[in-house]
């Protein structure tokens, strides 16, 4: 038999509170004492109450939806970050509306307008296309992840430390020269710290260091083609008598570069060392598991959600509370040593 609908009158009778108090529990819970909240919640559990989400949205405008704007899913980093964000429902109780930006500002602006029309309560932005100054103009709790965030809250990796760790790892693997492969992006991006840290550590280690930057486009096919062009350039110029350490900007780039090395040499030569960045499963599942500087993605997502929910819940209080200043959280990456920086690698090992 279907359950009979539980009304506010039923809950009021069960608890001894008025229907007005019960209504406040659903629409302005913070106005009740914790003791009274617990009494009402216990009654709801005993009565088998199932909340009408649509009615709640119509009553107080709180949708429990958070918007996400993410640049792409062909880079393993973004795919894994999105998976981690979506899995926070169990801890935070918010649901998500997701849009892919593909580096097109006008499209992302349209997406955000759509999200606002859906009455989202907050926004997580991983895309770099719209500046934080523009994002700050929306009257909405916002947290960015691993991107420029002047004027709004953000969570990033300590990229400079990551660059230093990569240079040290390659040097300890016996590299006699270092090469960094990256895309073009503004110095305001947190990822620029990888370049700074890598080159400063190379200078400290007294190792020659150079950088190759590419136009990687906005699709996996573009990235693959550009990496092929860069690989040909590298193979044409490098001295085979020198051990070269390659630091790739992310694990997707590193995996493509590693595949090109193996296709070219039919193995991983002892004079090529490779380190990626972000710590995706791609790095451990590659044909030769490669070393990487791993971002602590789960911790980054958890901190981002805590920061966003803090802003959302602050606005729901009887006296709304807003952050006095944007909060910025930086989380250290960790070094993960695998086969591509193993000292004394032999071709016969493959």
Short mmCIF file of the C-alpha atoms (twelve columns), coordinates in Angstrom:
data_MODEL
# 
_entry.id   MODEL 
# 
loop_
_atom_site.group_PDB 
_atom_site.id 
_atom_site.type_symbol 
_atom_site.label_atom_id 
_atom_site.label_alt_id 
_atom_site.label_comp_id 
_atom_site.label_asym_id 
_atom_site.label_seq_id 
_atom_site.Cartn_x 
_atom_site.Cartn_y 
_atom_site.Cartn_z 
_atom_site.pdbx_PDB_model_num 
ATOM 1   C CA . UNK A 1   0.000  0.000  0.000   1 
ATOM 2   C CA . UNK A 2   1.337  3.481  -0.781  1 
ATOM 3   C CA . UNK A 3   2.292  5.607  2.198   1 
ATOM 4   C CA . UNK A 4   -0.186 8.263  3.248   1 
ATOM 5   C CA . UNK A 5   1.095  11.823 2.722   1 
ATOM 6   C CA . UNK A 6   2.487  13.344 5.930   1 
ATOM 7   C CA . UNK A 7   1.211  16.895 6.513   1 
ATOM 8   C CA . UNK A 8   2.472  19.774 8.646   1 
ATOM 9   C CA . UNK A 9   -0.528 19.089 10.919  1 
ATOM 10  C CA . UNK A 10  0.708  15.501 11.473  1 
ATOM 11  C CA . UNK A 11  4.192  16.750 12.350  1 
ATOM 12  C CA . UNK A 12  2.792  19.440 14.643  1 
ATOM 13  C CA . UNK A 13  0.637  16.878 16.461  1 
ATOM 14  C CA . UNK A 14  3.626  14.581 16.859  1 
ATOM 15  C CA . UNK A 15  5.925  17.247 18.258  1 
ATOM 16  C CA . UNK A 16  3.542  19.582 20.069  1 
ATOM 17  C CA . UNK A 17  4.801  22.523 18.024  1 
ATOM 18  C CA . UNK A 18  2.619  24.836 15.943  1 
ATOM 19  C CA . UNK A 19  2.402  24.483 12.167  1 
ATOM 20  C CA . UNK A 20  4.175  27.846 11.943  1 
ATOM 21  C CA . UNK A 21  7.148  26.396 13.825  1 
ATOM 22  C CA . UNK A 22  7.163  23.364 11.534  1 
ATOM 23  C CA . UNK A 23  7.150  25.685 8.523   1 
ATOM 24  C CA . UNK A 24  10.133 27.571 9.956   1 
ATOM 25  C CA . UNK A 25  12.001 24.257 10.233  1 
ATOM 26  C CA . UNK A 26  11.755 23.809 6.465   1 
ATOM 27  C CA . UNK A 27  12.129 27.404 5.343   1 
ATOM 28  C CA . UNK A 28  14.362 29.048 7.952   1 
ATOM 29  C CA . UNK A 29  15.849 26.281 10.068  1 
ATOM 30  C CA . UNK A 30  18.448 28.566 11.625  1 
ATOM 31  C CA . UNK A 31  15.626 30.444 13.418  1 
ATOM 32  C CA . UNK A 32  14.995 27.388 15.654  1 
ATOM 33  C CA . UNK A 33  17.133 26.089 18.473  1 
ATOM 34  C CA . UNK A 34  19.188 22.981 17.775  1 
ATOM 35  C CA . UNK A 35  17.106 21.089 20.365  1 
ATOM 36  C CA . UNK A 36  13.849 21.905 18.573  1 
ATOM 37  C CA . UNK A 37  15.401 21.051 15.197  1 
ATOM 38  C CA . UNK A 38  16.338 17.616 16.551  1 
ATOM 39  C CA . UNK A 39  12.827 17.031 17.922  1 
ATOM 40  C CA . UNK A 40  11.229 17.853 14.572  1 
ATOM 41  C CA . UNK A 41  13.748 15.788 12.621  1 
ATOM 42  C CA . UNK A 42  13.077 12.787 14.870  1 
ATOM 43  C CA . UNK A 43  9.344  13.145 14.225  1 
ATOM 44  C CA . UNK A 44  9.962  13.318 10.467  1 
ATOM 45  C CA . UNK A 45  11.949 10.080 10.608  1 
ATOM 46  C CA . UNK A 46  9.272  8.315  12.675  1 
ATOM 47  C CA . UNK A 47  6.470  9.468  10.363  1 
ATOM 48  C CA . UNK A 48  8.385  8.509  7.213   1 
ATOM 49  C CA . UNK A 49  8.156  12.047 5.876   1 
ATOM 50  C CA . UNK A 50  9.342  12.535 2.284   1 
ATOM 51  C CA . UNK A 51  10.086 16.139 1.462   1 
ATOM 52  C CA . UNK A 52  8.528  17.711 -1.626  1 
ATOM 53  C CA . UNK A 53  11.577 19.332 -3.186  1 
ATOM 54  C CA . UNK A 54  9.607  21.262 -5.796  1 
ATOM 55  C CA . UNK A 55  7.348  22.768 -3.152  1 
ATOM 56  C CA . UNK A 56  10.382 23.807 -1.150  1 
ATOM 57  C CA . UNK A 57  11.958 25.515 -4.153  1 
ATOM 58  C CA . UNK A 58  8.723  27.386 -4.865  1 
ATOM 59  C CA . UNK A 59  8.431  28.391 -1.214  1 
ATOM 60  C CA . UNK A 60  11.925 29.683 -0.503  1 
ATOM 61  C CA . UNK A 61  13.831 29.656 -3.803  1 
ATOM 62  C CA . UNK A 62  16.497 27.290 -2.459  1 
ATOM 63  C CA . UNK A 63  17.202 24.707 -5.163  1 
ATOM 64  C CA . UNK A 64  20.212 22.968 -3.572  1 
ATOM 65  C CA . UNK A 65  21.826 23.121 -7.025  1 
ATOM 66  C CA . UNK A 66  25.379 24.255 -7.703  1 
ATOM 67  C CA . UNK A 67  26.606 25.120 -11.179 1 
ATOM 68  C CA . UNK A 68  29.931 23.911 -12.603 1 
ATOM 69  C CA . UNK A 69  31.735 25.457 -15.558 1 
ATOM 70  C CA . UNK A 70  34.596 23.232 -16.688 1 
ATOM 71  C CA . UNK A 71  36.760 23.807 -19.788 1 
ATOM 72  C CA . UNK A 72  36.926 20.264 -21.183 1 
ATOM 73  C CA . UNK A 73  36.998 16.571 -20.335 1 
ATOM 74  C CA . UNK A 74  39.751 15.371 -22.699 1 
ATOM 75  C CA . UNK A 75  42.413 16.420 -20.172 1 
ATOM 76  C CA . UNK A 76  42.362 13.692 -17.548 1 
ATOM 77  C CA . UNK A 77  42.749 16.267 -14.762 1 
ATOM 78  C CA . UNK A 78  39.383 17.898 -15.487 1 
ATOM 79  C CA . UNK A 79  37.572 14.591 -15.924 1 
ATOM 80  C CA . UNK A 80  38.797 13.372 -12.544 1 
ATOM 81  C CA . UNK A 81  38.052 16.688 -10.839 1 
ATOM 82  C CA . UNK A 82  34.486 16.619 -12.149 1 
ATOM 83  C CA . UNK A 83  34.016 13.062 -10.881 1 
ATOM 84  C CA . UNK A 84  35.245 14.107 -7.434  1 
ATOM 85  C CA . UNK A 85  32.978 17.166 -7.329  1 
ATOM 86  C CA . UNK A 86  29.895 15.155 -8.291  1 
ATOM 87  C CA . UNK A 87  30.696 12.591 -5.612  1 
ATOM 88  C CA . UNK A 88  30.491 15.212 -2.815  1 
ATOM 89  C CA . UNK A 89  26.685 14.927 -2.701  1 
ATOM 90  C CA . UNK A 90  26.880 12.413 0.139   1 
ATOM 91  C CA . UNK A 91  28.885 14.833 2.303   1 
ATOM 92  C CA . UNK A 92  27.328 18.175 1.391   1 
ATOM 93  C CA . UNK A 93  23.878 17.377 -0.041  1 
ATOM 94  C CA . UNK A 94  24.135 19.653 -3.083  1 
ATOM 95  C CA . UNK A 95  23.361 18.598 -6.649  1 
ATOM 96  C CA . UNK A 96  25.077 19.901 -9.769  1 
ATOM 97  C CA . UNK A 97  24.403 21.347 -13.211 1 
ATOM 98  C CA . UNK A 98  27.475 21.010 -15.444 1 
ATOM 99  C CA . UNK A 99  28.496 22.960 -18.547 1 
ATOM 100 C CA . UNK A 100 31.579 22.488 -20.740 1 
ATOM 101 C CA . UNK A 101 33.128 25.770 -21.843 1 
ATOM 102 C CA . UNK A 102 35.613 24.724 -24.561 1 
ATOM 103 C CA . UNK A 103 37.470 28.051 -24.111 1 
ATOM 104 C CA . UNK A 104 34.650 30.075 -25.699 1 
ATOM 105 C CA . UNK A 105 33.837 33.111 -23.589 1 
ATOM 106 C CA . UNK A 106 30.507 33.939 -25.181 1 
ATOM 107 C CA . UNK A 107 29.326 30.353 -24.710 1 
ATOM 108 C CA . UNK A 108 30.400 30.312 -21.061 1 
ATOM 109 C CA . UNK A 109 28.623 33.603 -20.408 1 
ATOM 110 C CA . UNK A 110 25.473 32.088 -21.898 1 
ATOM 111 C CA . UNK A 111 25.924 28.998 -19.715 1 
ATOM 112 C CA . UNK A 112 26.181 31.094 -16.568 1 
ATOM 113 C CA . UNK A 113 23.032 32.989 -17.545 1 
ATOM 114 C CA . UNK A 114 21.274 29.634 -17.959 1 
ATOM 115 C CA . UNK A 115 22.540 28.483 -14.564 1 
ATOM 116 C CA . UNK A 116 21.296 31.656 -12.895 1 
ATOM 117 C CA . UNK A 117 17.891 31.096 -14.492 1 
ATOM 118 C CA . UNK A 118 17.837 27.688 -12.762 1 
ATOM 119 C CA . UNK A 119 18.355 29.493 -9.424  1 
ATOM 120 C CA . UNK A 120 21.629 27.803 -8.584  1 
ATOM 121 C CA . UNK A 121 22.852 28.582 -5.066  1 
ATOM 122 C CA . UNK A 122 26.549 28.657 -5.927  1 
ATOM 123 C CA . UNK A 123 29.047 28.247 -8.748  1 
ATOM 124 C CA . UNK A 124 32.301 26.304 -9.153  1 
ATOM 125 C CA . UNK A 125 34.499 27.523 -12.003 1 
ATOM 126 C CA . UNK A 126 37.466 25.557 -13.355 1 
ATOM 127 C CA . UNK A 127 37.450 27.268 -16.738 1 
ATOM 128 C CA . UNK A 128 39.909 30.139 -17.320 1 
ATOM 129 C CA . UNK A 129 37.917 32.036 -19.941 1 
ATOM 130 C CA . UNK A 130 35.934 34.532 -17.853 1 
ATOM 131 C CA . UNK A 131 38.036 36.726 -15.555 1 
ATOM 132 C CA . UNK A 132 37.492 36.712 -11.809 1 
ATOM 133 C CA . UNK A 133 36.640 40.417 -12.031 1 
ATOM 134 C CA . UNK A 134 33.680 39.545 -14.271 1 
ATOM 135 C CA . UNK A 135 32.680 36.576 -12.113 1 
ATOM 136 C CA . UNK A 136 32.713 38.768 -9.000  1 
ATOM 137 C CA . UNK A 137 29.954 40.903 -10.530 1 
ATOM 138 C CA . UNK A 138 27.456 38.062 -10.137 1 
ATOM 139 C CA . UNK A 139 25.665 38.218 -6.793  1 
ATOM 140 C CA . UNK A 140 26.428 34.575 -6.134  1 
ATOM 141 C CA . UNK A 141 28.728 32.454 -3.944  1 
ATOM 142 C CA . UNK A 142 31.600 31.384 -6.219  1 
ATOM 143 C CA . UNK A 143 34.723 29.263 -5.800  1 
ATOM 144 C CA . UNK A 144 37.323 28.735 -8.497  1 
ATOM 145 C CA . UNK A 145 39.656 25.769 -8.685  1 
ATOM 146 C CA . UNK A 146 43.176 25.988 -10.136 1 
ATOM 147 C CA . UNK A 147 42.716 29.289 -11.946 1 
ATOM 148 C CA . UNK A 148 43.124 33.021 -11.406 1 
ATOM 149 C CA . UNK A 149 40.838 34.189 -8.599  1 
ATOM 150 C CA . UNK A 150 41.510 37.829 -7.732  1 
ATOM 151 C CA . UNK A 151 38.507 39.169 -5.862  1 
ATOM 152 C CA . UNK A 152 36.728 35.814 -5.388  1 
ATOM 153 C CA . UNK A 153 37.441 32.638 -3.428  1 
ATOM 154 C CA . UNK A 154 39.700 30.012 -4.912  1 
ATOM 155 C CA . UNK A 155 41.537 26.752 -4.286  1 
ATOM 156 C CA . UNK A 156 44.821 26.039 -6.042  1 
ATOM 157 C CA . UNK A 157 47.837 23.765 -5.983  1 
ATOM 158 C CA . UNK A 158 51.202 25.094 -4.852  1 
ATOM 159 C CA . UNK A 159 52.371 25.049 -8.454  1 
ATOM 160 C CA . UNK A 160 55.760 26.581 -7.761  1 
ATOM 161 C CA . UNK A 161 56.551 23.748 -5.354  1 
ATOM 162 C CA . UNK A 162 55.347 21.315 -8.010  1 
ATOM 163 C CA . UNK A 163 57.793 22.725 -10.554 1 
ATOM 164 C CA . UNK A 164 60.652 22.459 -8.067  1 
ATOM 165 C CA . UNK A 165 59.761 18.855 -7.236  1 
ATOM 166 C CA . UNK A 166 59.731 17.964 -10.949 1 
ATOM 167 C CA . UNK A 167 63.190 19.442 -11.529 1 
ATOM 168 C CA . UNK A 168 64.611 17.640 -8.496  1 
ATOM 169 C CA . UNK A 169 63.079 14.343 -9.567  1 
ATOM 170 C CA . UNK A 170 64.584 14.569 -13.051 1 
ATOM 171 C CA . UNK A 171 67.973 15.630 -11.688 1 
ATOM 172 C CA . UNK A 172 68.020 12.697 -9.264  1 
ATOM 173 C CA . UNK A 173 67.171 10.407 -12.199 1 
ATOM 174 C CA . UNK A 174 70.407 11.523 -13.853 1 
ATOM 175 C CA . UNK A 175 69.129 14.185 -16.260 1 
ATOM 176 C CA . UNK A 176 71.887 16.419 -17.620 1 
ATOM 177 C CA . UNK A 177 69.516 18.916 -19.237 1 
ATOM 178 C CA . UNK A 178 65.887 19.803 -18.597 1 
ATOM 179 C CA . UNK A 179 63.054 20.623 -20.996 1 
ATOM 180 C CA . UNK A 180 59.602 21.867 -20.028 1 
ATOM 181 C CA . UNK A 181 56.686 21.446 -22.461 1 
ATOM 182 C CA . UNK A 182 53.640 23.627 -21.874 1 
ATOM 183 C CA . UNK A 183 50.894 25.661 -23.532 1 
ATOM 184 C CA . UNK A 184 50.608 29.431 -23.837 1 
ATOM 185 C CA . UNK A 185 48.686 31.092 -21.005 1 
ATOM 186 C CA . UNK A 186 48.893 34.336 -18.999 1 
ATOM 187 C CA . UNK A 187 51.271 34.726 -16.073 1 
ATOM 188 C CA . UNK A 188 48.257 35.431 -13.848 1 
ATOM 189 C CA . UNK A 189 47.306 31.748 -14.081 1 
ATOM 190 C CA . UNK A 190 48.353 29.694 -11.017 1 
ATOM 191 C CA . UNK A 191 49.831 27.100 -13.403 1 
ATOM 192 C CA . UNK A 192 52.528 29.603 -14.329 1 
ATOM 193 C CA . UNK A 193 54.089 28.741 -10.986 1 
ATOM 194 C CA . UNK A 194 55.085 25.363 -12.432 1 
ATOM 195 C CA . UNK A 195 57.282 27.181 -14.937 1 
ATOM 196 C CA . UNK A 196 58.765 29.517 -12.323 1 
ATOM 197 C CA . UNK A 197 59.530 26.749 -9.841  1 
ATOM 198 C CA . UNK A 198 60.977 24.433 -12.497 1 
ATOM 199 C CA . UNK A 199 63.369 27.010 -13.928 1 
ATOM 200 C CA . UNK A 200 64.463 28.346 -10.530 1 
ATOM 201 C CA . UNK A 201 65.224 24.837 -9.307  1 
ATOM 202 C CA . UNK A 202 67.091 24.029 -12.543 1 
ATOM 203 C CA . UNK A 203 69.259 27.101 -11.989 1 
ATOM 204 C CA . UNK A 204 69.898 26.031 -8.401  1 
ATOM 205 C CA . UNK A 205 70.894 22.558 -9.652  1 
ATOM 206 C CA . UNK A 206 73.088 24.176 -12.340 1 
ATOM 207 C CA . UNK A 207 71.321 22.285 -15.106 1 
ATOM 208 C CA . UNK A 208 70.612 23.837 -18.531 1 
ATOM 209 C CA . UNK A 209 66.870 24.294 -18.925 1 
ATOM 210 C CA . UNK A 210 64.672 25.234 -21.877 1 
ATOM 211 C CA . UNK A 211 60.973 25.452 -22.607 1 
ATOM 212 C CA . UNK A 212 58.860 24.507 -25.591 1 
ATOM 213 C CA . UNK A 213 55.391 26.036 -25.757 1 
ATOM 214 C CA . UNK A 214 52.688 24.865 -28.108 1 
ATOM 215 C CA . UNK A 215 49.277 25.880 -29.413 1 
ATOM 216 C CA . UNK A 216 47.338 22.873 -28.153 1 
ATOM 217 C CA . UNK A 217 43.889 23.924 -29.354 1 
ATOM 218 C CA . UNK A 218 40.568 22.945 -27.802 1 
ATOM 219 C CA . UNK A 219 40.192 19.239 -28.577 1 
ATOM 220 C CA . UNK A 220 42.062 16.019 -27.922 1 
ATOM 221 C CA . UNK A 221 42.838 15.718 -31.632 1 
ATOM 222 C CA . UNK A 222 44.421 19.198 -31.566 1 
ATOM 223 C CA . UNK A 223 46.499 18.298 -28.515 1 
ATOM 224 C CA . UNK A 224 47.660 15.049 -30.074 1 
ATOM 225 C CA . UNK A 225 48.667 16.742 -33.333 1 
ATOM 226 C CA . UNK A 226 50.555 19.533 -31.540 1 
ATOM 227 C CA . UNK A 227 52.386 17.061 -29.314 1 
ATOM 228 C CA . UNK A 228 53.453 15.166 -32.430 1 
ATOM 229 C CA . UNK A 229 54.872 18.371 -33.883 1 
ATOM 230 C CA . UNK A 230 56.736 19.164 -30.660 1 
ATOM 231 C CA . UNK A 231 58.118 15.623 -30.450 1 
ATOM 232 C CA . UNK A 232 59.520 15.873 -33.981 1 
ATOM 233 C CA . UNK A 233 61.121 19.195 -33.053 1 
ATOM 234 C CA . UNK A 234 62.671 17.674 -29.932 1 
ATOM 235 C CA . UNK A 235 64.032 14.631 -31.729 1 
ATOM 236 C CA . UNK A 236 65.559 16.794 -34.450 1 
ATOM 237 C CA . UNK A 237 67.474 19.016 -32.015 1 
ATOM 238 C CA . UNK A 238 68.403 16.853 -29.018 1 
ATOM 239 C CA . UNK A 239 71.869 15.397 -28.415 1 
ATOM 240 C CA . UNK A 240 71.529 11.629 -28.027 1 
ATOM 241 C CA . UNK A 241 74.640 11.568 -25.825 1 
ATOM 242 C CA . UNK A 242 72.919 13.701 -23.202 1 
ATOM 243 C CA . UNK A 243 70.351 12.455 -20.687 1 
ATOM 244 C CA . UNK A 244 67.329 14.731 -21.118 1 
ATOM 245 C CA . UNK A 245 64.633 15.205 -18.505 1 
ATOM 246 C CA . UNK A 246 61.207 16.233 -19.835 1 
ATOM 247 C CA . UNK A 247 58.640 17.896 -17.596 1 
ATOM 248 C CA . UNK A 248 55.172 17.970 -19.192 1 
ATOM 249 C CA . UNK A 249 52.524 20.444 -18.015 1 
ATOM 250 C CA . UNK A 250 49.959 17.707 -17.275 1 
ATOM 251 C CA . UNK A 251 49.572 13.945 -17.368 1 
ATOM 252 C CA . UNK A 252 47.636 13.940 -20.650 1 
ATOM 253 C CA . UNK A 253 50.571 15.676 -22.357 1 
ATOM 254 C CA . UNK A 254 53.014 13.344 -20.596 1 
ATOM 255 C CA . UNK A 255 51.134 10.240 -21.714 1 
ATOM 256 C CA . UNK A 256 51.053 11.409 -25.334 1 
ATOM 257 C CA . UNK A 257 54.755 12.262 -25.224 1 
ATOM 258 C CA . UNK A 258 55.609 8.885  -23.685 1 
ATOM 259 C CA . UNK A 259 53.631 7.064  -26.391 1 
ATOM 260 C CA . UNK A 260 55.536 8.960  -29.093 1 
ATOM 261 C CA . UNK A 261 58.865 8.055  -27.476 1 
ATOM 262 C CA . UNK A 262 57.966 4.365  -27.349 1 
ATOM 263 C CA . UNK A 263 56.711 4.330  -30.944 1 
ATOM 264 C CA . UNK A 264 59.888 6.040  -32.108 1 
ATOM 265 C CA . UNK A 265 62.415 3.973  -30.140 1 
ATOM 266 C CA . UNK A 266 60.313 0.804  -29.588 1 
ATOM 267 C CA . UNK A 267 61.195 1.228  -25.903 1 
ATOM 268 C CA . UNK A 268 61.962 3.923  -23.348 1 
ATOM 269 C CA . UNK A 269 65.635 4.856  -23.874 1 
ATOM 270 C CA . UNK A 270 67.830 5.290  -20.781 1 
ATOM 271 C CA . UNK A 271 68.687 8.843  -21.868 1 
ATOM 272 C CA . UNK A 272 65.068 10.089 -21.701 1 
ATOM 273 C CA . UNK A 273 63.349 10.809 -18.376 1 
ATOM 274 C CA . UNK A 274 59.719 11.951 -18.148 1 
ATOM 275 C CA . UNK A 275 57.640 13.612 -15.419 1 
ATOM 276 C CA . UNK A 276 54.002 14.688 -15.738 1 
ATOM 277 C CA . UNK A 277 51.795 16.835 -13.534 1 
ATOM 278 C CA . UNK A 278 48.435 16.257 -11.805 1 
ATOM 279 C CA . UNK A 279 48.611 12.634 -10.638 1 
ATOM 280 C CA . UNK A 280 45.769 11.222 -12.730 1 
ATOM 281 C CA . UNK A 281 45.073 7.499  -13.094 1 
ATOM 282 C CA . UNK A 282 46.462 7.945  -16.606 1 
ATOM 283 C CA . UNK A 283 49.955 8.180  -15.092 1 
ATOM 284 C CA . UNK A 284 49.678 4.838  -13.301 1 
ATOM 285 C CA . UNK A 285 47.846 3.028  -16.117 1 
ATOM 286 C CA . UNK A 286 50.152 4.092  -18.970 1 
ATOM 287 C CA . UNK A 287 52.026 1.454  -20.974 1 
ATOM 288 C CA . UNK A 288 54.984 2.429  -18.787 1 
ATOM 289 C CA . UNK A 289 53.714 4.003  -15.556 1 
ATOM 290 C CA . UNK A 290 55.252 7.464  -15.509 1 
ATOM 291 C CA . UNK A 291 56.403 9.736  -12.713 1 
ATOM 292 C CA . UNK A 292 54.245 12.731 -11.898 1 
ATOM 293 C CA . UNK A 293 53.726 15.576 -9.495  1 
ATOM 294 C CA . UNK A 294 50.333 14.708 -8.053  1 
ATOM 295 C CA . UNK A 295 47.817 17.373 -7.158  1 
ATOM 296 C CA . UNK A 296 45.822 16.372 -4.101  1 
ATOM 297 C CA . UNK A 297 42.590 16.582 -6.042  1 
ATOM 298 C CA . UNK A 298 40.293 15.037 -3.446  1 
ATOM 299 C CA . UNK A 299 41.471 17.503 -0.800  1 
ATOM 300 C CA . UNK A 300 41.167 20.401 -3.266  1 
ATOM 301 C CA . UNK A 301 37.558 19.505 -4.074  1 
ATOM 302 C CA . UNK A 302 36.653 19.036 -0.420  1 
ATOM 303 C CA . UNK A 303 38.108 22.430 0.514   1 
ATOM 304 C CA . UNK A 304 36.357 24.080 -2.443  1 
ATOM 305 C CA . UNK A 305 32.989 22.633 -1.417  1 
ATOM 306 C CA . UNK A 306 33.494 23.638 2.223   1 
ATOM 307 C CA . UNK A 307 34.312 27.161 1.116   1 
ATOM 308 C CA . UNK A 308 31.320 27.369 -1.237  1 
ATOM 309 C CA . UNK A 309 28.831 25.912 1.261   1 
ATOM 310 C CA . UNK A 310 30.150 28.317 3.894   1 
ATOM 311 C CA . UNK A 311 29.187 31.207 1.617   1 
ATOM 312 C CA . UNK A 312 25.807 29.681 0.709   1 
ATOM 313 C CA . UNK A 313 24.812 28.912 4.291   1 
ATOM 314 C CA . UNK A 314 25.974 32.352 5.416   1 
ATOM 315 C CA . UNK A 315 23.425 33.965 3.112   1 
ATOM 316 C CA . UNK A 316 20.585 31.847 4.509   1 
ATOM 317 C CA . UNK A 317 20.911 33.077 8.083   1 
ATOM 318 C CA . UNK A 318 18.442 35.504 9.618   1 
ATOM 319 C CA . UNK A 319 21.214 38.060 9.483   1 
ATOM 320 C CA . UNK A 320 23.046 37.111 6.269   1 
ATOM 321 C CA . UNK A 321 26.801 36.775 6.671   1 
ATOM 322 C CA . UNK A 322 29.218 37.404 3.811   1 
ATOM 323 C CA . UNK A 323 32.951 36.875 3.782   1 
ATOM 324 C CA . UNK A 324 34.825 40.060 4.575   1 
ATOM 325 C CA . UNK A 325 37.603 39.067 2.191   1 
ATOM 326 C CA . UNK A 326 37.917 36.317 -0.462  1 
ATOM 327 C CA . UNK A 327 39.505 33.156 0.917   1 
ATOM 328 C CA . UNK A 328 42.344 31.520 -1.027  1 
ATOM 329 C CA . UNK A 329 43.556 28.036 -0.173  1 
ATOM 330 C CA . UNK A 330 46.778 26.552 -1.555  1 
ATOM 331 C CA . UNK A 331 47.459 22.814 -1.253  1 
ATOM 332 C CA . UNK A 332 50.884 21.244 -1.726  1 
ATOM 333 C CA . UNK A 333 51.317 18.589 -4.427  1 
ATOM 334 C CA . UNK A 334 53.165 15.340 -3.784  1 
ATOM 335 C CA . UNK A 335 55.925 13.624 -5.724  1 
ATOM 336 C CA . UNK A 336 55.135 10.220 -7.249  1 
ATOM 337 C CA . UNK A 337 58.176 8.325  -8.566  1 
ATOM 338 C CA . UNK A 338 57.580 5.685  -11.216 1 
ATOM 339 C CA . UNK A 339 59.425 3.986  -14.068 1 
ATOM 340 C CA . UNK A 340 60.156 7.026  -16.245 1 
ATOM 341 C CA . UNK A 341 62.575 8.484  -13.708 1 
ATOM 342 C CA . UNK A 342 63.967 5.201  -12.478 1 
ATOM 343 C CA . UNK A 343 67.729 5.431  -12.248 1 
ATOM 344 C CA . UNK A 344 69.590 2.994  -14.467 1 
ATOM 345 C CA . UNK A 345 66.679 2.091  -16.745 1 
ATOM 346 C CA . UNK A 346 67.688 -0.350 -19.480 1 
ATOM 347 C CA . UNK A 347 65.980 -0.826 -22.854 1 
ATOM 348 C CA . UNK A 348 65.831 -4.561 -22.101 1 
ATOM 349 C CA . UNK A 349 63.605 -3.808 -19.109 1 
ATOM 350 C CA . UNK A 350 60.721 -2.950 -21.439 1 
# 
